[in-house]
């Protein structure tokens, strides 16, 4: 008896930091997994079991009484008389049942007190509204108290009865209000019920697991019971634990499907900014792949069971869309504005504009320099996040605690907390010295799969909100960093899929992050020609094939990275990597691929190249307004013209004239933009060639940059925006930083190069120099304070200051700086 009570108290105090399924039965070996991402304060008060007068209950709703009578009868039947807590629960149930089945006559009811007789219940609770519909707080505590006690009794039969009734009350909207352990007594009572229901998971009973899923999914879907914050995370945690700890394959699949359905509901409500947004059941076959059951049941049968389970729960909730009324309700929702929210989950990001990457990458022909710059890009991108990573990789940033997440909109806060929790769960790894834990790996894979589903169905708010973009940069990017080099192919595949979703749908707000992770995740594998990991490279090639089918993505990558002097040549390196893969390793180079694998790799690379060419052709046709003969729209227009539909020639001529002028204007703008892009690309190529030459032969590199880029450099600096990237090095900085480094002895040896550089700067126009003076100042300060600066350097500095600042007698008298 004492052991049961201790287990109950332990389960109430357990949070994400504690073990999952710690109180499983002795038949299963205990597995533990840490859950630091969700912390729930489950110290909600449990309603007392004092016997009150239920006269108002019998007069309120007969259906409510009919729901409670079978439950109370089950408690009386299944309660053990040897257990003191069970005996007390049975006595209370008998008393309530007797009052419900044998109410006093109206005259006696009028004279009877309406307040509870329990000394633990406040006298004011009789007038306060309770969570049960049309009942006071005292009456609600009277009826819901046995449910709470049954769920925490440790008996599977009693908990089963409590879950069945709790699900029925939620599904039929008998319980209403918000569940919050820190709010008013009514919200505390609802929170304590849900917490007790989640604790029933430790009874290790397959039927109770399904009942718990029904209850939690009904509570999240319901519009009468509002789960926010900690209570919502508690429900998500219970489903997550069930997937990891259940011994039933069907229950695991059902828990996973319930999790997906919950996340869809949370994020749809966040996008619509409404708790009453219509909800449709997910298609289980599209999001879950069921394994072969040990009992011999086919995956199709299990999928049908899970689909029916989810559909029935969603259909039973009041106000939800039933499968038979989808068409009508969708049309009505469209008139009210909900159709826009449905389309938000499919709308592609079209706008560009974000901060460029931090450092300039070199061309593909100088791979050593490219790797060097990529490492610097990675360091620069994570420089501001070094305080967020603790000893064991745990995030300890400013937004780590729930108390610090102050989002006024509860729906957005719920979505943020769930997304952040999944990101943290996806970063879980066993200790280095500990053996591999399959439960930890299954939890990581589940979290990555859920993140993948969220990103693939992201709406406009998720893609554009600064709060969510910040969460992606702070948490999801850190998860990708930890998982992109995993030896488990399923983890690597999910990481690639998540990254491709970011490129496809979030690229306007994640330019710098995509510029860092594209070489790290995609190009790192693609450019390994001789000794690649076959499975990893095949995964990358198949993802690239999907990516290359979208012409707008390819154009955006080329414009934002290959034409940006501060970014890596992602498009160029991707095409070169595909070409080299399609050609195979050079002759005489040993490879780890067997001939069939090499053939498959070449074929997949060719498919990607063909997809790129086809996408570029389609994009050019759209720009030139050349119709696609295979499109249905063109065929219908041709059929209409053949059918004899005539249009006034006057209108035609007028429309054609206006369209021709608009087209001419657009084409003129397009030509000017194309010329500008071509100039930017040519400048970047020349600059990168000079950088590569400077790294090999500094003198020739400086001479090349001075002779080839003096005019282009002046034009670029005259049009550049110095405030665009305050912390990123500007074009001159890339080939001046090595000259102005802290290696002062090397600087003294390069005095002629410094002189040539300063002469090049002195040759720029007034406006260019003045606009970019802030870029030159760190270099000049380093040269002035250089102990080993030669007289030639000082003379060059003096000439430059005389040119731009003016002659100064005191300045001329100072021979040493």
Secondary structure, 3 states (H helix, E strand, C coil): CHHHHHHHHHHHHCCCCCCCCCCCCCCCCCCCCCCCCCCCCCCCCCCCCCCCCCHHHHHHCHHHHHHHHHHHHHHHHHCCCCCHHHHHHHHHHHHHHHHHHCCCCHHHHHHCCCCCCCCCCCHHHHCCECCECCCEHHHHHHHHHHHHHHHCCCCHHHHHHHHHHHHHHHHCCCECEEECCCCCHHHHHHHHHHHHHHHHHHHCCHHHHHHHHHHHHHHHHCCCEEECHHHHHHHHHHHHHHHHHCCCHHHHHHHHHHHHHHHHHHHHHHHHCCCCCCCCCCCHHHHCCCCCCCCCCCHHHHHHHHHHHHHHHHHHCCCCCCHHHHHHHHHHHHHHCHHHHHHHCCCCCCCCCCCCCCCCCCCCCCHHHHHHHHHHHHHHHCHHHHHHECCCCCECCCCCCHHHCCCCCHHHHHHHHHHHHHHHHHCCCCCCCCCCCHHHHHHHHHHHHHHHHHHHCCCHHHHHCHHHHHHHHHHHHHHHHHHCCCCCHHHHHHHHHHHHHHHHHCHHHCHHHHHHHHHHHHHHHHCCCCCCCHHHHHHHHHHHHHHHCCHHHHHHHHHHHHCCCCCCCHHHHHHHHHHHHHHCCCCCCCCCCCHHHHHHHHHHHHHHHHHHHHHHHHHHHHHCCCCCCCCHHHHHHHHHHHCCCCCCHHHHHHHHHHHHHHHHHHHHHHHHHHHHHHHHHHHHHHHHHHHHHHHHCHHHHHHHHHHHHHHHHHHHHHHCCCCCCCCCCCHHHHHHCCCCCCCHHHHHHCHHHHHHHHHHHHCCCHHHHHHCHHHHHHHHHHHHCCCCCCHHHHHHHHHHHHHHCCCCHHHHHCCCC
